[in-house]
Amino acid sequence: MNTLIVLRHAKAAHVPGLADRQRPLTDRGERDAGRAGEALKALGLSPDLVLCSPSERTRRTAELTLATLAPDAPVQIETDIYEAYPDELVELIRRTGDEVSTLLLVGHNPGALELVVNLTLARDLDKFPPGAYAVIETTEAWTDLGPGDGRLAHRWNPKD
């Protein structure tokens, strides 16, 4: 059994003149990212590998989430996650080695939401706000992962 955790970056600030990739988290975003780590830890999950977009807000979300969840988890910054379509995210996930059983992907919408819907066929999942995550379980090897191969085991929204 493999587990994929898809985490959307937490709430980010809109700062005039600052490039999109450099946007920082808001105070609420900082709190929500830490809460996401606590919620994942309560589920007994710990990533073997983290794939993270290069933006400031995703890197900070990963840092704060992992501080509680798995401080020593290896983090790979993947430029392909930024502005990725779901099929591009699946291709990235397919490159994951068999030694990884729990993978955390920290990214952006709409790609994050569409990835979850694509893998689980969860048609009722229409919102994936900043800081939300979805836990997807699959019996498929990462290299074989495709549409409908996952089961939505858990989802969390910081507003709940």
C-alpha positions as CSV (number, residue, x, y, z in Angstrom):
1,M,0.0,0.0,0.0
2,N,1.3,3.4,-1.0
3,T,0.1,6.7,0.5
4,L,0.1,10.0,-1.3
5,I,-0.5,13.2,0.7
6,V,-1.4,16.2,-1.5
7,L,-1.0,19.4,0.5
8,R,-1.9,22.8,-1.0
9,H,0.2,25.6,0.3
10,A,-1.2,27.6,3.2
11,K,-2.7,31.1,2.9
12,A,-0.3,33.4,1.2
13,A,-0.1,37.2,1.2
14,H,-0.6,39.4,-1.9
15,V,2.2,41.9,-1.8
16,P,2.2,44.6,-4.5
17,G,5.4,44.4,-6.6
18,L,6.4,41.0,-5.2
19,A,6.7,38.2,-7.8
20,D,4.2,35.4,-7.4
21,R,6.9,32.8,-6.5
22,Q,8.1,35.0,-3.6
23,R,4.8,35.5,-1.9
24,P,5.1,34.7,1.9
25,L,2.5,33.0,4.1
26,T,0.2,35.2,6.1
27,D,0.1,34.8,9.9
28,R,-3.0,32.5,9.4
29,G,-1.1,30.5,6.8
30,E,1.8,30.0,9.2
31,R,-0.6,28.7,11.9
32,D,-2.5,26.5,9.4
33,A,0.6,24.9,8.0
34,G,1.6,23.8,11.5
35,R,-1.9,22.6,12.2
36,A,-1.7,20.5,9.0
37,G,1.4,18.8,10.4
38,E,-0.4,18.1,13.7
39,A,-3.4,16.7,11.9
40,L,-1.3,14.4,9.7
41,K,0.7,13.2,12.7
42,A,-2.6,12.4,14.6
43,L,-3.4,10.1,11.6
44,G,-0.1,8.3,12.2
45,L,1.4,9.4,8.8
46,S,5.0,10.3,8.2
47,P,6.4,11.0,4.7
48,D,9.4,9.1,3.4
49,L,9.9,11.9,0.8
50,V,8.5,15.4,0.2
51,L,8.2,16.9,-3.3
52,C,7.7,20.6,-3.0
53,S,7.2,23.5,-5.5
54,P,10.0,26.1,-5.4
55,S,7.7,29.0,-4.4
56,E,8.3,30.7,-1.0
57,R,4.8,29.8,0.2
58,T,5.1,26.1,-0.6
59,R,8.6,25.8,0.9
60,R,7.4,27.5,4.1
61,T,4.3,25.4,4.2
62,A,6.4,22.3,3.9
63,E,8.8,23.5,6.6
64,L,6.1,24.3,9.1
65,T,4.1,21.1,8.4
66,L,7.2,18.9,8.7
67,A,8.4,20.6,11.9
68,T,5.8,18.6,13.8
69,L,5.2,15.7,11.4
70,A,8.6,14.6,10.3
71,P,11.5,17.0,10.8
72,D,14.0,14.7,9.2
73,A,12.0,13.9,6.0
74,P,14.0,14.6,2.9
75,V,12.6,17.4,0.8
76,Q,13.1,17.7,-3.0
77,I,12.3,21.0,-4.6
78,E,10.7,20.3,-7.9
79,T,10.3,23.2,-10.3
80,D,7.8,21.1,-12.3
81,I,5.2,21.4,-9.5
82,Y,4.8,25.2,-10.0
83,E,1.8,25.8,-12.4
84,A,1.6,22.0,-13.1
85,Y,-1.4,20.3,-14.7
86,P,-2.5,17.1,-12.9
87,D,-1.0,14.8,-15.6
88,E,2.3,16.5,-15.1
89,L,2.1,15.9,-11.4
90,V,1.2,12.2,-12.0
91,E,4.3,11.9,-14.2
92,L,6.4,13.4,-11.4
93,I,4.9,11.0,-8.8
94,R,5.6,8.1,-11.2
95,R,9.3,8.8,-10.9
96,T,9.2,8.0,-7.1
97,G,11.2,5.0,-6.1
98,D,9.7,1.8,-4.6
99,E,11.4,2.5,-1.3
100,V,9.0,5.4,-0.7
101,S,5.7,4.2,0.7
102,T,4.4,7.6,1.9
103,L,4.9,10.6,-0.4
104,L,4.0,14.2,0.5
105,L,3.5,16.6,-2.5
106,V,3.2,20.3,-1.6
107,G,1.8,22.4,-4.4
108,H,-0.8,24.8,-5.8
109,N,-4.3,24.9,-7.1
110,P,-5.8,24.1,-9.5
111,G,-3.3,21.3,-10.0
112,A,-3.5,20.0,-6.5
113,L,-7.3,19.7,-6.5
114,E,-7.4,18.3,-10.0
115,L,-4.7,15.7,-9.1
116,V,-6.8,14.5,-6.1
117,V,-10.0,14.3,-8.3
118,N,-8.1,12.5,-11.1
119,L,-6.5,9.8,-8.9
120,T,-9.6,9.2,-6.7
121,L,-12.5,10.1,-9.1
122,A,-13.9,12.0,-6.1
123,R,-16.4,14.1,-8.0
124,D,-17.8,15.7,-4.9
125,L,-14.5,17.3,-4.0
126,D,-14.9,20.8,-5.4
127,K,-13.0,22.9,-2.9
128,F,-9.3,22.6,-1.8
129,P,-8.6,25.8,0.1
130,P,-5.1,27.0,1.1
131,G,-3.7,24.7,3.7
132,A,-6.0,21.8,2.9
133,Y,-4.7,18.3,2.3
134,A,-6.0,15.0,0.9
135,V,-4.6,11.5,1.8
136,I,-4.8,9.0,-1.0
137,E,-4.2,5.3,-0.6
138,T,-3.3,3.1,-3.5
139,T,-2.3,-0.5,-4.1
140,E,-0.5,0.5,-7.3
141,A,3.2,1.0,-7.6
142,W,4.1,4.7,-8.1
143,T,5.3,3.9,-11.6
144,D,1.8,2.6,-12.5
145,L,-0.3,5.2,-10.9
146,G,-3.2,6.5,-13.0
147,P,-6.7,7.9,-13.0
148,G,-9.0,6.2,-10.5
149,D,-6.1,4.2,-8.9
150,G,-6.4,5.9,-5.5
151,R,-8.9,5.9,-2.7
152,L,-9.6,9.2,-0.8
153,A,-8.8,8.0,2.7
154,H,-8.9,11.4,4.5
155,R,-9.1,15.1,3.8
156,W,-8.6,18.1,6.0
157,N,-9.5,21.7,5.6
158,P,-8.0,24.3,8.1
159,K,-11.4,26.0,8.2
160,D,-13.1,22.9,9.6
